[in-house]
Amino acid sequence: MKLNLISLAVVAALGASASAHALDFTFDPTGTAGSSGDIAGVSIIDWAPGTAYAQNGSQAVNNYVLGSGSTAFTLYYQANLGTMQAADTTPLFMNGLGGNYFTAIMGFGERVNSVAGTTATFTFDPTNPVNYFNIYATSAIGNNLTGAGFVNGAPILSGHLAHTDSSNFSVSNSTPVLLDQGGAGKADNWSGQQSVTGSGASDLTFVVDSVNGNYFPDLNVAQMLILSLFNTSQVAPFNQVDPSQCMNTDTSTCTAGGITTVGTLGTVNGAPFDGASFIFQADANQSFTVPEPGSLALLGLGLAALGVSASRRRSA
């Protein structure tokens, strides 16, 4: 509950004063900050297309349409890094250069906000205990099909979702097509699994909780509130990569209790009143901002108010 209250305070502060400045940062892919490997002037983290899995997402939409049952679900995501870019999108580092690879995973709760025709919108669910975003330094590229290799050791940057600015998905064609139209050799590795065709987008705001200074030497969360902004496009079917058959979480890998996606989608992925869950290709980019002093002052007042409220509850 403490995390949820702090998240709400952050959102309140940002809502009252949306002014913030974009943050360029230094990135050292070798994990030896201060060495010749430092790359200055990074502004954008461009993630390669990966997998997003709305566990019980289809069922939540069905319940909303029927007017009964839970409309809550959990969204999981995993992807390989594409490039680190300057503000003008000039590539400064490509994933795998020098044998240095990076991956990302995230998980958080959402609720169905509306359903109009073939379009559904979603909002952040702060009551869901799943809430994390992690970047990992790994020894090899993650396998999009099997889900192997996205979690390796400790994360080098971690955060939690504070706010969903917008999130939606629209079905453009309900005629079933192959879900897996991407990946190695453009082969279908999902045994004929069918899917609707559609697209959407999500804008997400994360609060950065911890940073490994050997990789991000000037992102100091102890001295400043760092917000991570994600802009994500999402499509079905998969056209560039294979859909992941297993999703990693912040406490397990696909070789040790990850979330299996196969067999949860129904006959047609995304079709009304078919499977419980929905899977789609997600292509994200990430940037960092720091709220201006006015926003930080409001945040401080919000946190102070939470402290007073907690003290009163303890005294009661």
C-alpha positions, 0 to 999 in steps of 0.5 A, spaced: 500 500 500 505 504 501 508 504 494 501 505 491 500 511 495 507 514 493 505 513 486 498 517 487 502 522 490 507 522 484 501 523 479 498 528 483 504 532 483 505 531 476 498 533 474 498 539 478 504 541 474 506 538 468 513 542 467 519 537 466 525 537 463 528 532 458 534 528 461 540 527 457 545 521 460 551 518 460 551 510 458 557 505 459 555 499 456 561 495 459 559 497 466 565 501 467 563 508 468 569 513 467 572 509 462 573 510 455 567 506 454 562 512 456 557 514 451 555 521 453 549 525 450 544 519 450 537 521 450 532 515 447 532 508 449 529 505 443 527 498 444 527 492 439 520 489 437 518 485 443 512 481 446 506 484 451 502 479 454 495 481 457 494 475 462 486 475 463 486 481 458 481 478 453 476 476 459 477 483 462 474 486 456 468 480 455 466 482 463 466 489 461 461 488 455 457 483 459 457 488 465 459 483 470 466 480 473 473 483 474 475 488 469 482 487 472 488 484 468 496 484 468 500 486 463 507 483 462 512 485 457 519 483 454 524 486 449 531 486 447 534 493 446 535 496 439 539 502 440 541 508 444 540 514 441 541 522 441 536 527 441 536 527 434 535 519 433 542 518 431 544 511 434 550 512 439 550 504 441 547 498 438 545 492 442 550 487 442 556 491 440 562 489 443 559 483 446 554 487 451 547 486 450 541 489 454 534 487 455 528 489 459 522 486 462 516 490 465 509 488 469 503 492 472 496 492 473 491 495 468 483 495 468 478 496 462 476 503 462 471 503 456 469 499 450 466 502 444 465 498 438 472 494 436 476 499 441 478 498 448 481 503 452 485 501 459 487 505 465 493 503 470 490 499 476 494 501 482 491 495 487 495 490 483 501 487 486 505 486 480 509 493 478 516 493 476 520 495 470 527 492 470 533 493 465 538 487 465 545 487 462 546 480 459 551 476 455 546 474 449 540 477 446 534 474 449 530 469 445 523 472 443 520 465 441 522 461 448 523 467 452 529 465 454 535 470 456 531 476 458 533 476 465 540 475 467 543 477 474 541 483 477 537 489 474 542 495 472 535 500 472 529 498 476 522 502 477 515 502 478 509 504 474 506 511 477 501 513 471 498 510 465 497 517 460 493 513 455 492 505 453 488 503 447 487 497 442 483 497 436 481 491 432 481 493 425 479 486 422 476 480 425 478 475 420 483 470 423 490 470 420 496 467 423 499 470 429 506 468 428 508 472 421 515 474 424 521 471 427 527 467 424 525 465 416 518 468 417 516 461 419 510 459 423 512 457 430 506 457 434 502 451 430 497 455 426 495 459 432 490 464 429 489 472 431 485 478 429 488 484 426 489 490 430 493 496 433 494 501 439 498 505 443 500 506 450 504 512 454 506 510 460 510 514 466 515 510 471 518 512 477 526 510 477 527 506 483 534 504 483 540 505 478 547 501 477 552 507 476 557 503 473 552 503 467 548 510 468 553 514 472 549 521 472 542 518 473 542 519 481 535 517 484 538 519 491 538 526 489 533 527 484 526 524 482 527 521 475 521 519 471 521 514 465 517 515 459 515 510 455 511 510 448 509 504 445 506 502 439 502 495 439 500 490 434 497 484 432 499 479 429 506 479 430 510 481 423 517 482 426 519 477 431 516 471 434 511 471 439 514 469 446 511 462 448 513 464 456 514 471 459 519 472 465 517 476 471 522 480 476 522 474 480 522 468 475 525 466 468 522 462 463 526 456 466 524 457 473 517 458 473 515 464 468 508 465 465 506 460 459 502 464 454 501 458 449 494 455 450 491 461 454 489 465 447 483 461 445 482 459 438 483 466 435 487 471 439 483 477 441 477 474 438 471 476 443 469 471 448 474 466 446 481 465 450 482 468 457 488 472 455 491 476 449 498 477 446 501 482 441 507 485 439 510 491 442 515 496 440 517 501 445 522 507 446 524 510 453 526 517 455 528 520 462 525 527 465 526 530 471 520 534 474 521 542 475 522 545 482 514 546 482 512 539 481 517 537 486 515 541 491 508 539 490 510 532 491 514 533 497 507 536 500 503 530 498 508 525 501 508 529 507 501 529 507 501 521 507 506 521 513 501 525 517 495 521 515 499 515 517 501 518 523 494 519 525 492 512 523 498 509 528 495 514 534 488 512 533 
